[in-house]
Amino acid sequence: MSKTLLDINNLKVSFFTPAGEVKAINDISIRMEEGDVLGIVGESGSGKSVTAYSIMGLIPYPGRIVSGTIEFNGHKIHEMTEKELQDIRGNEVSIIFQDPMTSLNPVYTVGNQIQEVLFLHTKMDKKQAYERSLELLSLVGINEPERRLKQYPHELSGGMRQRVMIAIALACEPKLLIADEPTTALDVTIQAQILELMMELKKKINMSIILITHDLGIVASMCDKIAVMYAGKIVESGTADDIFYNPQHEYTKGLLKSIPKLNKKEHEKLVPIKGVPVDMLNPPAGCPFAPRCDSCMKICLRKMPEYTNISDKHICACWLLQKKGYEAATGGDR
């Protein structure tokens, strides 16, 4: 039986700005077993990255956890001090940030930055750390690793810098790797190589992965489970098959309709999601997607729906499902 690796319960994270409180994460729950690959999808500003930073204990000022719990591998992240968090970051849980150019330090060589993690979390000496650095660069598919260790980030291409970031993240073989849009700004060929590399490494060291992206094509090929986020809430979650073949939330359906498909007729237009994202300073009282939803009812604007269990692993927060359930139970208008 798989062991629970990550358990997030009713998490709320807010940023207290001069303009008011921004509820970046508004009551989400996530559960992951060892070896799971979870995809978190949604448009920009939906709360995907803040979820990742919460797990790492890296919520920037003026943000903080308002309520809820985060338990990871026996640690209560929400109660840990900065010193305690430093011990598990890079060791038990690692993150690949969106932009490797700004995440890597421009004044230190690639070798310095990889070895820093090894010195911090292991008892390796300089020779062992150097050999491990060579091994990591080879593992992520970088050629001439001896030469690359002496180079600075600006001397490498975007794909190579991303591979260096992955090497740093995997240096101590973490139990959980969080990949925050790891293929942003990379060309399609390099994207495929990076994703294939991550899945190979998952099998080799048996780690779990959280893949944060707005690209549904990526999660279709990689993830066992998918959580769809909108305006700080998980509006639908389930297995990859549930989300792609039996979507229930109108936002999920909108995301799927906006993906180009090979079997579409020539000149057939994509269907965009109407409207604009929610103002997180003044979110609606009800379902956050209601102002953009073609099937919006009055109650959608007033109250957030509870989750409806579609199956054991598939849940969705939508009043339409509750309406269908009520009509099925009462026989429609009778």
Secondary structure, DSSP 8 states (H G I E B T S, - for coil): ---EEEEEEEEEEEEEETTEEEEEEEEEEEEEETT-EEEEE--TTSSHHHHHHHHHT---TTEEEEEEEEEETTEEGGG--HHHHHHHBTTTEEEE-S-HHHHS-TTS-HHHHHHHHHHHHS---HHHHHHHHHHHHHHTT-SSHHHHHTS-GGGS-HHHHHHHHHHHHTTT--SEEEEESTTTT--HHHHHHHHHHHHHHHHHHT-EEEEEES-HHHHHHH-SEEEEEETTEEEEEEEHHHHHHS--SHHHHHHHHTS--TTS-TT-------S----TTS--SS-TTGGG-TT--HHHHH-----EESSSS-EE--HHHHHHHHHHHHTTT-
